[in-house]
Amino acid sequence: MSRTPLPAPGAWDVIVVGAGPAGATAARVSAEHGLRTLLLERAAIPRYKTCGGGLIGASLAALPPGLPLRTYDTAGRFTFTHNGRRERTLTSASPTCVMVYRSELDQALTEAAAAAGAEVRDSTALNSLDQDGDTVAVRTNRGETLHARVVIGADGSASRVARHVGVRCTQVDLALEAEVPVDERTADRWRGRMLMEWGPLPGSFGWVFPKGDICTAGVVAARGNPQALRAYKEDFLKRHGLLGPRPLHDTGHLTRCRHPDSPLARGRVLVAGDAAALLDHWSREGISYALRSGELAGSAAVGVVTAAGEAEADAAIDRYGRQVDATLGTEMRASGTLMDLFTRNPGLVHTALTRLPPAWRSLDHYIAGRTSVAGIMTTPLARAAAALGTWLSPTPPCGGAGSASPLASTAS
């Protein structure tokens, strides 16, 4: 991987922690504006990352133009089931959901940051950070202390930077996933088609994403009952003929959704992507949130570094919080409402999506990037479904999007 020379020992304009979609994007944006930018990644690049790897329209629109990225399939058909029953397959009007591997996506984005002028140091982990005025000191596992005018934390859902900032969450889920080699017949059966199954646990679902001779499959539910989730995963894989082959990867990770009042910055330290707990409550989709928040964080860093004074620098950081809240925060509030409806009555959501053409068209438009969850939830059909769901199940779901869970106490 190409690297730029170190401009001065230990001195940087921006240090970005984490080379996922949010971090690599933030590093690219700041480097494109001429800032001395260092991108730290604790693992060796490329590295495996637990992720379904489905890019919806909002993610594709946020990628840098011309990014070289191999796609393994595009889902044009979507199969929905409720606890393995009531199966129905619907066809997309404009197939958009692209299947990739996160290792390849992150590497491509990191190489784009390096090409823009950022220095990339992999196998380098953050040990601690401290702020002193307008300077942030970053200590790494290599025994070095680096200094920056801005630090952007994009180090995932178990983020050290998020603990420093004080990120808080309202929803914490556990996802279990396997990447399974499949034979030609099975690959043909899944080609161009992905599965979403509403599961037996509150707020749970399972998925199968086709990628040629490999299927990425998994399940997700609220954290707290891992035994039940593992049992659901085994049953899910078995029913879809994906349990027998030895998986290439068989992993799990926590996903987190931020509290609406959770901070996005502390002094000169910002958080983006999973570190900021920016995630769709219902689908747990996070790549589009990471790319968009990374772009905003990189621009905020430019504003801080080029500011004429402290007040102007503070205004740039405040603006970052307002921009995230106005865009991604609005999306998360809408997805939280949808998640509450889904948790109360998944059968109602399944029936609406599979039997009411306007509901499927709305979801299809969302997948293609032509609308947002917030746009969907303002439609008359969604408002009627939310009212009906509340009437059918007036008691809020236990452990759902309304349950506070401080990030510091749940990081793995």
C-alpha positions as CSV (number, residue, x, y, z in Angstrom):
1,M,0.0,0.0,0.0
2,S,1.4,3.4,-0.9
3,R,2.3,5.7,1.9
4,T,3.3,9.4,2.0
5,P,6.3,10.6,4.0
6,L,5.9,11.6,7.6
7,P,5.7,15.4,7.6
8,A,7.2,15.9,11.1
9,P,7.9,13.4,13.8
10,G,4.7,12.8,15.8
11,A,2.9,15.9,14.5
12,W,-0.2,15.8,12.4
13,D,-3.2,17.9,11.5
14,V,-5.6,14.9,11.7
15,I,-5.2,11.4,13.1
16,V,-8.0,9.0,12.2
17,V,-8.4,5.8,14.2
18,G,-9.8,2.9,12.3
19,A,-9.7,2.2,8.5
20,G,-13.3,1.1,7.9
21,P,-15.7,3.0,5.7
22,A,-16.0,5.9,8.1
23,G,-12.3,6.3,9.0
24,A,-11.0,5.8,5.4
25,T,-13.5,8.3,4.1
26,A,-12.7,10.9,6.8
27,A,-8.9,10.4,6.1
28,R,-9.5,10.8,2.3
29,V,-11.5,14.0,2.7
30,S,-9.1,15.7,5.1
31,A,-6.1,14.7,2.9
32,E,-7.8,15.9,-0.2
33,H,-7.9,19.4,1.4
34,G,-4.2,19.3,2.1
35,L,-4.2,18.4,5.8
36,R,-1.4,16.2,7.1
37,T,-3.4,13.1,7.8
38,L,-2.5,9.8,9.5
39,L,-4.8,6.8,9.3
40,L,-4.3,4.2,12.0
41,E,-5.6,0.6,11.8
42,R,-5.0,-2.0,14.5
43,A,-5.2,-4.9,12.1
44,A,-3.1,-5.7,9.0
45,I,-4.8,-4.5,5.8
46,P,-6.7,-6.2,4.2
47,R,-8.5,-7.7,7.3
48,Y,-11.6,-9.6,7.7
49,K,-14.6,-7.8,9.1
50,T,-17.9,-9.3,10.2
51,C,-20.5,-7.7,7.9
52,G,-23.2,-8.8,5.5
53,G,-21.5,-6.7,2.8
54,G,-24.7,-5.5,1.1
55,L,-24.4,-2.0,-0.4
56,I,-27.7,-0.2,-0.8
57,G,-28.2,2.9,-2.9
58,A,-27.3,5.3,-0.1
59,S,-24.0,3.5,0.3
60,L,-23.2,3.4,-3.4
61,A,-24.0,7.2,-3.7
62,A,-21.5,7.9,-0.9
63,L,-18.6,6.1,-2.4
64,P,-15.8,8.1,-4.1
65,P,-16.3,8.2,-7.9
66,G,-14.5,5.5,-9.8
67,L,-13.6,3.5,-6.7
68,P,-12.3,0.1,-7.9
69,L,-14.4,-2.5,-6.1
70,R,-15.4,-6.0,-7.2
71,T,-19.0,-6.9,-6.8
72,Y,-20.1,-10.5,-6.5
73,D,-23.8,-10.2,-7.1
74,T,-26.6,-7.7,-7.3
75,A,-29.9,-8.7,-5.6
76,G,-32.9,-8.2,-7.9
77,R,-35.2,-10.5,-6.0
78,F,-36.0,-10.4,-2.3
79,T,-37.4,-13.3,-0.4
80,F,-39.2,-12.5,2.9
81,T,-40.4,-15.1,5.4
82,H,-41.8,-14.9,8.9
83,N,-40.2,-17.6,11.2
84,G,-39.5,-19.6,8.1
85,R,-43.1,-19.6,6.9
86,R,-45.3,-17.4,4.7
87,E,-42.5,-17.1,2.1
88,R,-42.9,-14.6,-0.7
89,T,-40.3,-13.4,-3.2
90,L,-40.6,-9.9,-4.7
91,T,-38.8,-8.4,-7.6
92,S,-37.0,-5.1,-7.5
93,A,-37.9,-2.5,-10.1
94,S,-34.3,-1.4,-10.3
95,P,-31.9,-3.9,-8.7
96,T,-29.4,-1.9,-6.7
97,C,-28.3,-3.9,-3.6
98,V,-24.7,-4.9,-4.5
99,M,-22.8,-7.7,-2.7
100,V,-19.2,-7.1,-1.7
101,Y,-16.7,-8.2,0.9
102,R,-16.0,-5.7,3.6
103,S,-12.3,-6.6,3.5
104,E,-12.1,-5.5,-0.1
105,L,-14.4,-2.5,0.4
106,D,-12.3,-1.2,3.3
107,Q,-9.0,-1.8,1.4
108,A,-10.3,0.1,-1.6
109,L,-11.4,3.0,0.6
110,T,-8.1,3.0,2.4
111,E,-6.1,3.0,-0.8
112,A,-8.2,6.0,-1.9
113,A,-7.2,7.8,1.3
114,A,-3.6,7.0,0.7
115,A,-3.8,8.2,-2.9
116,A,-5.2,11.5,-1.6
117,G,-2.1,11.9,0.6
118,A,-3.0,10.3,3.9
119,E,-0.4,8.1,5.5
120,V,-1.7,4.7,6.5
121,R,-0.2,2.7,9.3
122,D,-1.8,-0.7,9.9
123,S,-1.1,-3.1,12.7
124,T,-1.1,0.0,14.9
125,A,-3.6,0.2,17.7
126,L,-4.7,3.1,19.9
127,N,-3.8,2.6,23.5
128,S,-4.9,6.0,24.9
129,L,-5.5,9.6,24.1
130,D,-5.4,12.9,26.1
131,Q,-6.3,16.4,25.2
132,D,-4.4,19.5,26.2
133,G,-5.8,22.7,24.7
134,D,-5.9,22.5,20.9
135,T,-3.6,19.4,20.8
136,V,-4.6,15.7,21.2
137,A,-1.9,13.2,22.2
138,V,-2.4,9.7,20.9
139,R,-0.4,6.8,22.3
140,T,-0.1,3.6,20.3
141,N,0.8,0.0,20.9
142,R,4.1,0.7,19.3
143,G,5.2,2.8,22.2
144,E,5.0,6.1,20.3
145,T,3.1,9.3,21.2
146,L,1.7,11.2,18.3
147,H,0.1,14.6,18.3
148,A,-2.7,16.0,16.2
149,R,-5.0,19.1,16.1
150,V,-8.0,16.8,15.5
151,V,-8.6,13.1,16.2
152,I,-11.5,11.2,14.5
153,G,-12.5,8.0,16.1
154,A,-13.8,5.4,13.6
155,D,-12.6,2.3,15.5
156,G,-15.8,0.3,15.4
157,S,-18.5,-0.6,17.9
158,A,-16.0,-1.4,20.6
159,S,-14.4,2.0,20.1
160,R,-11.8,3.3,22.6
161,V,-12.4,6.8,21.2
162,A,-16.2,6.5,21.8
163,R,-15.5,5.8,25.5
164,H,-13.4,8.9,25.7
165,V,-16.2,11.0,24.0
166,G,-18.9,9.4,26.1
167,V,-21.1,7.9,23.4
168,R,-24.4,6.4,24.8
169,C,-26.7,3.9,23.2
170,T,-30.4,3.0,23.3
171,Q,-30.1,-0.3,21.5
172,V,-27.4,-3.0,21.6
173,D,-27.7,-6.2,19.5
174,L,-25.7,-9.3,18.9
175,A,-25.2,-10.5,15.3
176,L,-23.9,-14.0,14.5
177,E,-22.6,-14.6,10.9
178,A,-21.1,-17.3,8.8
179,E,-19.5,-17.2,5.3
180,V,-20.4,-20.5,3.8
181,P,-18.9,-22.1,0.6
182,V,-21.8,-23.5,-1.6
183,D,-21.9,-25.9,-4.5
184,E,-22.9,-24.8,-8.0
185,R,-26.5,-25.9,-7.6
186,T,-26.9,-23.9,-4.3
187,A,-25.1,-20.9,-5.8
188,D,-27.6,-20.9,-8.8
189,R,-30.5,-21.1,-6.4
190,W,-29.4,-17.9,-4.6
191,R,-27.9,-16.0,-7.5
192,G,-29.5,-12.5,-7.8
193,R,-31.7,-13.2,-4.7
194,M,-31.3,-12.3,-1.1
195,L,-33.4,-13.5,1.9
196,M,-34.7,-11.6,4.9
197,E,-36.5,-13.8,7.5
198,W,-38.2,-12.2,10.5
199,G,-37.1,-14.4,13.4
200,P,-38.6,-15.9,16.6
201,L,-36.8,-13.6,19.0
202,P,-37.9,-10.0,19.7
203,G,-36.6,-7.7,16.9
204,S,-34.7,-10.5,15.3
205,F,-34.1,-11.5,11.7
206,G,-31.9,-13.7,9.6
207,W,-30.4,-13.0,6.2
208,V,-28.7,-14.7,3.3
209,F,-26.6,-12.6,0.9
210,P,-25.4,-14.4,-2.3
211,K,-21.8,-13.9,-3.4
212,G,-21.2,-16.5,-6.1
213,D,-19.8,-19.7,-4.6
214,I,-20.1,-18.2,-1.1
215,C,-23.2,-17.2,0.9
216,T,-23.0,-14.8,3.8
217,A,-25.7,-15.7,6.2
218,G,-26.5,-14.7,9.8
219,V,-29.0,-13.7,12.4
220,V,-29.3,-10.7,14.8
221,A,-31.3,-10.0,17.9
222,A,-31.1,-7.9,21.1
223,R,-28.1,-8.7,23.2
224,G,-28.8,-10.7,26.3
225,N,-29.8,-14.2,25.2
226,P,-26.8,-15.6,23.2
227,Q,-27.9,-19.2,23.7
228,A,-31.3,-18.6,22.1
229,L,-29.6,-16.6,19.2
230,R,-27.1,-19.4,18.6
231,A,-30.0,-21.9,18.5
232,Y,-31.8,-19.7,16.0
233,K,-28.7,-19.4,13.8
234,E,-28.2,-23.1,13.7
235,D,-31.8,-23.7,12.8
236,F,-31.7,-20.9,10.2
237,L,-28.6,-22.2,8.5
238,K,-29.9,-25.8,8.5
239,R,-33.3,-24.9,7.0
240,H,-31.5,-23.1,4.1
241,G,-28.9,-25.8,3.5
242,L,-26.0,-23.8,4.8
243,L,-25.1,-25.7,8.0
244,G,-23.1,-28.6,6.5
245,P,-20.2,-26.9,4.8
246,R,-17.3,-25.8,6.9
247,P,-17.6,-22.0,7.0
248,L,-14.7,-19.7,5.9
249,H,-15.6,-17.4,8.8
250,D,-18.0,-18.0,11.8
251,T,-18.1,-14.9,13.9
252,G,-20.2,-12.5,16.0
253,H,-20.2,-8.9,17.0
254,L,-22.2,-6.3,18.8
255,T,-24.1,-3.5,17.0
256,R,-25.1,-0.3,18.7
257,C,-27.5,2.5,18.0
258,R,-26.8,5.9,19.7
259,H,-29.0,7.8,22.1
260,P,-30.4,10.9,20.3
261,D,-28.6,13.1,22.9
262,S,-25.3,11.2,22.8
263,P,-22.3,13.4,22.1
264,L,-20.4,13.2,18.8
265,A,-17.4,15.1,19.9
266,R,-15.4,16.0,23.0
267,G,-13.0,18.9,22.5
268,R,-11.0,18.2,19.4
269,V,-12.0,14.5,19.3
270,L,-14.8,13.4,17.0
271,V,-16.5,10.1,16.4
272,A,-18.1,8.7,13.2
273,G,-19.6,5.5,11.9
274,D,-20.0,2.6,14.4
275,A,-17.8,4.4,16.9
276,A,-20.6,7.0,17.0
277,A,-23.2,4.2,17.2
278,L,-24.7,5.5,13.9
279,L,-26.8,2.6,12.6
280,D,-30.3,1.8,11.4
281,H,-32.3,0.5,14.3
282,W,-34.4,-1.9,12.2
283,S,-32.1,-3.3,9.4
284,R,-28.9,-2.7,11.4
285,E,-27.4,-1.3,8.2
286,G,-24.4,0.8,9.0
287,I,-22.2,1.2,5.9
288,S,-24.1,4.1,4.5
289,Y,-24.1,5.8,7.9
290,A,-20.3,5.2,8.1
291,L,-19.6,6.7,4.7
292,R,-21.8,9.7,5.2
293,S,-20.6,10.5,8.7
294,G,-17.0,9.9,7.7
295,E,-17.4,12.6,4.9
296,L,-18.9,15.0,7.5
297,A,-16.2,14.3,10.0
298,G,-13.4,14.8,7.5
299,S,-14.9,18.1,6.5
300,A,-15.3,19.1,10.1
301,A,-11.6,18.4,10.6
302,V,-10.7,20.7,7.7
303,G,-12.8,23.4,9.3
304,V,-11.0,23.0,12.7
305,V,-7.5,23.0,11.3
306,T,-8.1,25.9,8.9
307,A,-10.0,28.0,11.5
308,A,-8.8,31.5,12.3
309,G,-9.3,31.0,16.0
310,E,-10.7,28.8,18.7
311,A,-14.2,30.1,18.3
312,E,-14.2,29.2,14.7
313,A,-12.8,25.8,15.4
314,D,-15.4,25.2,18.0
315,A,-18.1,26.3,15.5
316,A,-16.8,23.7,13.0
317,I,-17.2,20.9,15.6
318,D,-20.6,22.1,16.6
319,R,-21.6,22.2,12.9
320,Y,-20.6,18.5,12.6
321,G,-23.0,17.5,15.4
322,R,-25.8,19.5,13.8
323,Q,-25.2,18.0,10.4
324,V,-25.2,14.5,11.7
325,D,-28.3,15.0,13.7
326,A,-30.2,16.7,10.8
327,T,-29.4,13.9,8.4
328,L,-28.4,10.6,10.0
329,G,-30.2,11.5,13.3
330,T,-33.4,12.0,11.4
331,E,-33.0,8.6,9.8
332,M,-32.3,6.9,13.1
333,R,-35.3,8.4,14.8
334,A,-37.5,7.1,11.9
335,S,-35.8,3.7,12.0
336,G,-36.3,3.6,15.8
337,T,-40.1,4.0,15.2
338,L,-40.0,1.3,12.6
339,M,-38.1,-1.0,14.9
340,D,-40.6,-0.5,17.7
341,L,-43.4,-1.4,15.3
342,F,-41.5,-4.5,14.1
343,T,-40.7,-5.7,17.6
344,R,-44.3,-5.3,18.7
345,N,-45.7,-7.1,15.7
346,P,-43.3,-8.6,13.1
347,G,-46.2,-10.4,11.4
348,L,-47.9,-7.1,10.7
349,V,-44.7,-5.8,9.1
350,H,-44.3,-9.0,7.1
351,T,-47.9,-8.8,5.8
352,A,-47.6,-5.2,4.8
353,L,-44.3,-5.7,2.9
354,T,-45.4,-8.9,1.1
355,R,-49.1,-8.2,0.5
356,L,-49.4,-4.4,0.0
357,P,-47.7,-3.2,-3.1
358,P,-47.1,0.4,-1.9
359,A,-45.2,-1.0,1.1
360,W,-42.9,-3.0,-1.1
361,R,-42.4,-0.1,-3.5
362,S,-41.4,2.1,-0.6
363,L,-38.8,-0.5,0.6
364,D,-37.6,-1.0,-2.9
365,H,-37.1,2.8,-3.4
366,Y,-35.2,2.9,-0.1
367,I,-32.9,0.0,-1.2
368,A,-32.3,1.9,-4.5
369,G,-31.5,5.1,-2.7
370,R,-34.6,7.0,-3.9
371,T,-36.1,7.5,-0.5
372,S,-35.1,7.2,3.2
373,V,-36.5,5.5,6.2
374,A,-37.7,8.9,7.3
375,G,-39.5,9.3,4.0
376,I,-41.1,5.9,4.3
377,M,-42.3,6.5,7.8
378,T,-44.2,9.7,6.8
379,T,-46.3,7.9,4.2
380,P,-50.0,7.4,5.1
381,L,-49.5,3.6,5.0
382,A,-46.6,3.6,7.5
383,R,-48.5,6.0,9.8
384,A,-51.6,3.7,9.7
385,A,-49.4,0.6,10.3
386,A,-47.7,2.3,13.3
387,A,-51.1,3.2,14.8
388,L,-52.4,-0.3,14.2
389,G,-49.3,-1.8,15.7
390,T,-49.6,0.3,18.8
391,W,-53.3,-0.6,19.2
392,L,-52.5,-4.4,18.8
393,S,-49.6,-4.2,21.2
394,P,-49.7,-1.1,23.4
395,T,-46.9,-2.1,25.8
396,P,-43.4,-1.0,24.7
397,P,-41.2,-4.0,23.9
398,C,-38.7,-4.9,26.6
399,G,-35.1,-4.3,25.6
400,G,-36.0,-2.5,22.4
401,A,-34.9,0.9,21.0
402,G,-36.0,2.6,24.2
403,S,-33.7,0.8,26.6
404,A,-30.6,2.8,27.5
405,S,-27.3,1.1,27.5
406,P,-24.1,3.0,28.0
407,L,-21.5,2.1,25.4
408,A,-18.8,2.1,28.0
409,S,-20.4,-0.8,29.8
410,T,-21.1,-2.9,26.7
411,A,-17.9,-2.7,24.6
412,S,-16.3,-6.0,23.9
